Amino acid sequence: MATLPETGYLRLPQIIGNRKTNTPPIIPVCKSTWYNGIKEGRYPKPVRISKASIAWKVEDIRQLVENMEVVA
């Protein structure tokens, strides 16, 4: 699993991985599963960082990973 920074934001390829750039996934799901999970409330909502860009708070992703480890 990728190492998360202490604070900041992550873009979607950093979370679900990217085969083209060999970015390992933090949460290994496809893009459609990720967005369905947001709609269903399983995954955190994104933050708009510019007019055309969204990202997720590192703290939210870290909490999600910790919760997933407790369940597993």
N, CA, C and O atoms as a Tinker XYZ file with bonds, in Angstrom:
   288  protein
     1  N      0.836000   -1.178000    0.000000    73     2
     2  CA     0.000000    0.000000    0.000000    64     1     3
     3  C      0.882000    1.244000    0.000000    63     2     4     5
     4  O      1.977000    1.243000    0.564000    81     3
     5  N      0.395000    2.296000   -0.636000    73     3     6
     6  CA     1.124000    3.556000   -0.705000    64     5     7
     7  C      1.136000    4.236000    0.663000    63     6     8     9
     8  O      0.210000    4.074000    1.459000    81     7
     9  N      2.186000    4.991000    0.919000    73     7    10
    10  CA     2.291000    5.745000    2.159000    64     9    11
    11  C      1.513000    7.045000    2.012000    63    10    12    13
    12  O      1.675000    7.770000    1.030000    81    11
    13  N      0.675000    7.329000    2.987000    73    11    14
    14  CA    -0.128000    8.552000    2.943000    64    13    15
    15  C      0.610000    9.708000    3.606000    63    14    16    17
    16  O      1.253000    9.522000    4.639000    81    15
    17  N      0.522000   10.909000    3.014000    73    15    18
    18  CA     1.091000   12.073000    3.686000    64    17    19
    19  C      0.274000   12.407000    4.931000    63    18    20    21
    20  O     -0.840000   11.911000    5.096000    81    19
    21  N      0.820000   13.235000    5.795000    73    19    22
    22  CA     0.121000   13.605000    7.036000    64    21    23
    23  C     -1.139000   14.418000    6.751000    63    22    24    25
    24  O     -2.194000   14.151000    7.327000    81    23
    25  N     -1.034000   15.401000    5.874000    73    23    26
    26  CA    -2.170000   16.251000    5.531000    64    25    27
    27  C     -2.164000   16.500000    4.033000    63    26    28    29
    28  O     -1.214000   16.144000    3.334000    81    27
    29  N     -3.211000   17.103000    3.558000    73    27    30
    30  CA    -3.288000   17.461000    2.148000    64    29    31
    31  C     -4.451000   16.772000    1.456000    63    30    32    33
    32  O     -5.427000   16.368000    2.088000    81    31
    33  N     -4.325000   16.650000    0.160000    73    31    34
    34  CA    -5.382000   16.088000   -0.670000    64    33    35
    35  C     -4.819000   15.011000   -1.582000    63    34    36    37
    36  O     -3.640000   15.031000   -1.937000    81    35
    37  N     -5.675000   14.076000   -1.954000    73    35    38
    38  CA    -5.316000   13.013000   -2.888000    64    37    39
    39  C     -6.270000   13.049000   -4.069000    63    38    40    41
    40  O     -7.474000   13.245000   -3.901000    81    39
    41  N     -5.734000   12.863000   -5.248000    73    39    42
    42  CA    -6.558000   12.744000   -6.446000    64    41    43
    43  C     -6.975000   11.280000   -6.582000    63    42    44    45
    44  O     -6.380000   10.402000   -5.956000    81    43
    45  N     -7.981000   11.022000   -7.389000    73    43    46
    46  CA    -8.523000    9.672000   -7.518000    64    45    47
    47  C     -7.488000    8.624000   -7.920000    63    46    48    49
    48  O     -7.482000    7.542000   -7.333000    81    47
    49  N     -6.600000    8.894000   -8.904000    73    47    50
    50  CA    -5.603000    7.866000   -9.244000    64    49    51
    51  C     -4.670000    7.511000   -8.087000    63    50    52    53
    52  O     -4.136000    6.402000   -8.044000    81    51
    53  N     -4.473000    8.425000   -7.166000    73    51    54
    54  CA    -3.647000    8.131000   -6.004000    64    53    55
    55  C     -4.375000    7.206000   -5.031000    63    54    56    57
    56  O     -3.741000    6.473000   -4.272000    81    55
    57  N     -5.702000    7.241000   -5.054000    73    55    58
    58  CA    -6.504000    6.431000   -4.138000    64    57    59
    59  C     -6.750000    5.039000   -4.715000    63    58    60    61
    60  O     -6.518000    4.034000   -4.043000    81    59
    61  N     -7.221000    4.983000   -5.962000    73    59    62
    62  CA    -7.579000    3.686000   -6.543000    64    61    63
    63  C     -6.471000    3.098000   -7.414000    63    62    64    65
    64  O     -6.614000    1.998000   -7.948000    81    63
    65  N     -5.369000    3.830000   -7.555000    73    63    66
    66  CA    -4.245000    3.342000   -8.342000    64    65    67
    67  C     -4.368000    3.714000   -9.809000    63    66    68    69
    68  O     -5.436000    4.094000  -10.290000    81    67
    69  N     -3.239000    3.592000  -10.507000    73    67    70
    70  CA    -3.200000    3.904000  -11.927000    64    69    71
    71  C     -2.180000    2.974000  -12.580000    63    70    72    73
    72  O     -0.984000    3.066000  -12.301000    81    71
    73  N     -2.643000    2.097000  -13.432000    73    71    74
    74  CA    -1.752000    1.122000  -14.091000    64    73    75
    75  C     -0.774000    1.793000  -15.038000    63    74    76    77
    76  O      0.362000    1.340000  -15.175000    81    75
    77  N     -1.199000    2.874000  -15.698000    73    75    78
    78  CA    -0.338000    3.542000  -16.667000    64    77    79
    79  C      0.898000    4.143000  -16.012000    63    78    80    81
    80  O      1.981000    4.130000  -16.596000    81    79
    81  N      0.740000    4.666000  -14.804000    73    79    82
    82  CA     1.868000    5.293000  -14.106000    64    81    83
    83  C      2.423000    4.406000  -12.995000    63    82    84    85
    84  O      3.287000    4.831000  -12.228000    81    83
    85  N      1.923000    3.173000  -12.912000    73    83    86
    86  CA     2.337000    2.224000  -11.871000    64    85    87
    87  C      2.119000    2.757000  -10.464000    63    86    88    89
    88  O      2.906000    2.478000   -9.559000    81    87
    89  N      1.051000    3.521000  -10.282000    73    87    90
    90  CA     0.691000    4.018000   -8.961000    64    89    91
    91  C     -0.083000    2.924000   -8.239000    63    90    92    93
    92  O     -1.139000    2.507000   -8.714000    81    91
    93  N      0.418000    2.449000   -7.100000    73    91    94
    94  CA    -0.291000    1.381000   -6.389000    64    93    95
    95  C     -1.564000    1.916000   -5.728000    63    94    96    97
    96  O     -1.592000    3.065000   -5.288000    81    95
    97  N     -2.603000    1.105000   -5.654000    73    95    98
    98  CA    -3.851000    1.563000   -5.037000    64    97    99
    99  C     -3.773000    1.555000   -3.512000    63    98   100   101
   100  O     -3.120000    0.703000   -2.909000    81    99
   101  N     -4.442000    2.503000   -2.917000    73    99   102
   102  CA    -4.658000    2.495000   -1.477000    64   101   103
   103  C     -5.911000    1.673000   -1.212000    63   102   104   105
   104  O     -5.964000    0.859000   -0.290000    81   103
   105  N     -6.918000    1.910000   -2.046000    73   103   106
   106  CA    -8.161000    1.152000   -1.998000    64   105   107
   107  C     -8.376000    0.567000   -3.397000    63   106   108   109
   108  O     -8.726000    1.305000   -4.318000    81   107
   109  N     -8.177000   -0.726000   -3.573000    73   107   110
   110  CA    -8.198000   -1.326000   -4.908000    64   109   111
   111  C     -9.613000   -1.594000   -5.439000    63   110   112   113
   112  O    -10.107000   -2.721000   -5.402000    81   111
   113  N    -10.240000   -0.536000   -5.926000    73   111   114
   114  CA   -11.544000   -0.659000   -6.574000    64   113   115
   115  C    -11.486000    0.114000   -7.892000    63   114   116   117
   116  O    -10.603000    0.948000   -8.091000    81   115
   117  N    -12.427000   -0.167000   -8.783000    73   115   118
   118  CA   -12.465000    0.571000  -10.041000    64   117   119
   119  C    -13.176000    1.913000   -9.827000    63   118   120   121
   120  O    -13.815000    2.138000   -8.799000    81   119
   121  N    -13.050000    2.781000  -10.806000    73   119   122
   122  CA   -13.601000    4.131000  -10.698000    64   121   123
   123  C    -15.111000    4.119000  -10.476000    63   122   124   125
   124  O    -15.614000    4.882000   -9.651000    81   123
   125  N    -15.840000    3.271000  -11.192000    73   123   126
   126  CA   -17.295000    3.245000  -11.035000    64   125   127
   127  C    -17.697000    2.750000   -9.650000    63   126   128   129
   128  O    -18.658000    3.253000   -9.068000    81   127
   129  N    -16.975000    1.772000   -9.117000    73   127   130
   130  CA   -17.247000    1.290000   -7.764000    64   129   131
   131  C    -16.989000    2.401000   -6.752000    63   130   132   133
   132  O    -17.753000    2.571000   -5.801000    81   131
   133  N    -15.901000    3.163000   -6.959000    73   131   134
   134  CA   -15.575000    4.269000   -6.059000    64   133   135
   135  C    -16.709000    5.307000   -6.043000    63   134   136   137
   136  O    -17.166000    5.710000   -4.974000    81   135
   137  N    -17.160000    5.735000   -7.228000    73   135   138
   138  CA   -18.209000    6.753000   -7.291000    64   137   139
   139  C    -19.550000    6.223000   -6.778000    63   138   140   141
   140  O    -20.304000    6.975000   -6.161000    81   139
   141  N    -19.861000    4.959000   -7.015000    73   139   142
   142  CA   -21.076000    4.367000   -6.434000    64   141   143
   143  C    -20.974000    4.339000   -4.910000    63   142   144   145
   144  O    -21.960000    4.578000   -4.214000    81   143
   145  N    -19.786000    4.048000   -4.398000    73   143   146
   146  CA   -19.563000    4.050000   -2.955000    64   145   147
   147  C    -19.759000    5.429000   -2.340000    63   146   148   149
   148  O    -20.237000    5.545000   -1.211000    81   147
   149  N    -19.396000    6.468000   -3.072000    73   147   150
   150  CA   -19.630000    7.835000   -2.591000    64   149   151
   151  C    -21.128000    8.092000   -2.515000    63   150   152   153
   152  O    -21.623000    8.620000   -1.519000    81   151
   153  N    -21.851000    7.720000   -3.570000    73   151   154
   154  CA   -23.304000    7.918000   -3.588000    64   153   155
   155  C    -23.992000    7.164000   -2.459000    63   154   156   157
   156  O    -24.963000    7.655000   -1.882000    81   155
   157  N    -23.490000    5.965000   -2.143000    73   155   158
   158  CA   -24.086000    5.137000   -1.093000    64   157   159
   159  C    -23.593000    5.489000    0.303000    63   158   160   161
   160  O    -24.111000    4.970000    1.292000    81   159
   161  N    -22.589000    6.371000    0.393000    73   159   162
   162  CA   -22.078000    6.787000    1.691000    64   161   163
   163  C    -20.978000    5.895000    2.261000    63   162   164   165
   164  O    -20.594000    6.065000    3.418000    81   163
   165  N    -20.466000    4.952000    1.478000    73   163   166
   166  CA   -19.382000    4.082000    1.948000    64   165   167
   167  C    -18.026000    4.765000    1.878000    63   166   168   169
   168  O    -17.142000    4.482000    2.685000    81   167
   169  N    -17.862000    5.666000    0.913000    73   167   170
   170  CA   -16.602000    6.364000    0.711000    64   169   171
   171  C    -16.816000    7.859000    0.927000    63   170   172   173
   172  O    -17.924000    8.357000    0.727000    81   171
   173  N    -15.774000    8.580000    1.332000    73   171   174
   174  CA   -15.932000   10.011000    1.618000    64   173   175
   175  C    -16.221000   10.833000    0.366000    63   174   176   177
   176  O    -15.840000   10.468000   -0.746000    81   175
   177  N    -16.898000   11.940000    0.580000    73   175   178
   178  CA   -17.203000   12.852000   -0.515000    64   177   179
   179  C    -15.959000   13.652000   -0.870000    63   178   180   181
   180  O    -15.127000   13.938000   -0.009000    81   179
   181  N    -15.837000   14.014000   -2.154000    73   179   182
   182  CA   -14.674000   14.791000   -2.580000    64   181   183
   183  C    -14.812000   16.269000   -2.193000    63   182   184   185
   184  O    -15.884000   16.740000   -1.812000    81   183
   185  N    -13.700000   16.966000   -2.306000    73   183   186
   186  CA   -13.643000   18.407000   -2.074000    64   185   187
   187  C    -13.253000   19.042000   -3.399000    63   186   188   189
   188  O    -12.324000   18.577000   -4.059000    81   187
   189  N    -13.946000   20.089000   -3.792000    73   187   190
   190  CA   -13.598000   20.778000   -5.042000    64   189   191
   191  C    -12.384000   21.660000   -4.770000    63   190   192   193
   192  O    -12.438000   22.557000   -3.928000    81   191
   193  N    -11.278000   21.399000   -5.493000    73   191   194
   194  CA   -10.067000   22.183000   -5.279000    64   193   195
   195  C     -9.860000   23.238000   -6.362000    63   194   196   197
   196  O     -9.023000   24.129000   -6.216000    81   195
   197  N    -10.616000   23.136000   -7.437000    73   195   198
   198  CA   -10.657000   24.177000   -8.469000    64   197   199
   199  C    -11.954000   23.968000   -9.252000    63   198   200   201
   200  O    -12.731000   23.059000   -8.958000    81   199
   201  N    -12.168000   24.802000  -10.227000    73   199   202
   202  CA   -13.404000   24.704000  -10.997000    64   201   203
   203  C    -13.579000   23.339000  -11.670000    63   202   204   205
   204  O    -14.698000   22.846000  -11.806000    81   203
   205  N    -12.471000   22.740000  -12.085000    73   203   206
   206  CA   -12.541000   21.466000  -12.816000    64   205   207
   207  C    -11.891000   20.296000  -12.086000    63   206   208   209
   208  O    -11.759000   19.216000  -12.663000    81   207
   209  N    -11.482000   20.482000  -10.838000    73   207   210
   210  CA   -10.757000   19.416000  -10.138000    64   209   211
   211  C    -11.361000   19.114000   -8.781000    63   210   212   213
   212  O    -11.793000   20.007000   -8.052000    81   211
   213  N    -11.379000   17.819000   -8.462000    73   211   214
   214  CA   -11.804000   17.388000   -7.142000    64   213   215
   215  C    -10.716000   16.523000   -6.537000    63   214   216   217
   216  O     -9.895000   15.945000   -7.250000    81   215
   217  N    -10.719000   16.440000   -5.228000    73   215   218
   218  CA    -9.752000   15.606000   -4.521000    64   217   219
   219  C    -10.386000   15.187000   -3.202000    63   218   220   221
   220  O    -11.482000   15.629000   -2.855000    81   219
   221  N     -9.685000   14.335000   -2.478000    73   219   222
   222  CA   -10.170000   13.851000   -1.186000    64   221   223
   223  C     -9.161000   14.208000   -0.121000    63   222   224   225
   224  O     -7.954000   14.157000   -0.360000    81   223
   225  N     -9.644000   14.570000    1.055000    73   223   226
   226  CA    -8.753000   14.892000    2.162000    64   225   227
   227  C     -8.023000   13.631000    2.605000    63   226   228   229
   228  O     -8.629000   12.568000    2.736000    81   227
   229  N     -6.729000   13.753000    2.834000    73   227   230
   230  CA    -5.930000   12.623000    3.295000    64   229   231
   231  C     -6.515000   12.056000    4.588000    63   230   232   233
   232  O     -6.556000   10.841000    4.781000    81   231
   233  N     -6.961000   12.936000    5.456000    73   231   234
   234  CA    -7.526000   12.504000    6.735000    64   233   235
   235  C     -8.744000   11.606000    6.529000    63   234   236   237
   236  O     -8.922000   10.627000    7.253000    81   235
   237  N     -9.590000   11.940000    5.538000    73   235   238
   238  CA   -10.777000   11.125000    5.246000    64   237   239
   239  C    -10.387000    9.750000    4.710000    63   238   240   241
   240  O    -10.989000    8.743000    5.082000    81   239
   241  N     -9.386000    9.708000    3.842000    73   239   242
   242  CA    -8.938000    8.433000    3.280000    64   241   243
   243  C     -8.273000    7.588000    4.358000    63   242   244   245
   244  O     -8.486000    6.378000    4.420000    81   243
   245  N     -7.472000    8.220000    5.204000    73   243   246
   246  CA    -6.833000    7.501000    6.307000    64   245   247
   247  C     -7.890000    6.880000    7.229000    63   246   248   249
   248  O     -7.758000    5.724000    7.632000    81   247
   249  N     -8.926000    7.637000    7.558000    73   247   250
   250  CA   -10.008000    7.130000    8.408000    64   249   251
   251  C    -10.728000    5.964000    7.735000    63   250   252   253
   252  O    -11.073000    4.981000    8.390000    81   251
   253  N    -10.953000    6.075000    6.427000    73   251   254
   254  CA   -11.597000    4.997000    5.674000    64   253   255
   255  C    -10.760000    3.722000    5.738000    63   254   256   257
   256  O    -11.297000    2.640000    5.978000    81   255
   257  N     -9.464000    3.842000    5.528000    73   255   258
   258  CA    -8.580000    2.679000    5.566000    64   257   259
   259  C     -8.583000    2.058000    6.956000    63   258   260   261
   260  O     -8.644000    0.835000    7.088000    81   259
   261  N     -8.518000    2.880000    7.982000    73   259   262
   262  CA    -8.542000    2.353000    9.366000    64   261   263
   263  C     -9.844000    1.628000    9.639000    63   262   264   265
   264  O     -9.839000    0.567000   10.263000    81   263
   265  N    -10.965000    2.183000    9.182000    73   263   266
   266  CA   -12.261000    1.526000    9.378000    64   265   267
   267  C    -12.346000    0.211000    8.614000    63   266   268   269
   268  O    -12.942000   -0.753000    9.094000    81   267
   269  N    -11.749000    0.172000    7.427000    73   267   270
   270  CA   -11.764000   -1.054000    6.631000    64   269   271
   271  C    -10.934000   -2.141000    7.301000    63   270   272   273
   272  O    -11.293000   -3.317000    7.238000    81   271
   273  N     -9.822000   -1.762000    7.945000    73   271   274
   274  CA    -8.978000   -2.732000    8.633000    64   273   275
   275  C     -9.671000   -3.308000    9.846000    63   274   276   277
   276  O     -9.472000   -4.479000   10.170000    81   275
   277  N    -10.485000   -2.510000   10.527000    73   275   278
   278  CA   -11.214000   -2.977000   11.711000    64   277   279
   279  C    -12.258000   -4.000000   11.294000    63   278   280   281
   280  O    -12.452000   -5.001000   11.984000    81   279
   281  N    -12.932000   -3.763000   10.175000    73   279   282
   282  CA   -13.984000   -4.655000    9.692000    64   281   283
   283  C    -13.390000   -5.964000    9.176000    63   282   284   285
   284  O    -13.966000   -7.031000    9.387000    81   283
   285  N    -12.254000   -5.889000    8.508000    73   283   286
   286  CA   -11.648000   -7.068000    7.890000    64   285   287
   287  C    -11.091000   -8.049000    8.867000    63   286   288
   288  O    -10.555000   -9.082000    8.467000    81   287
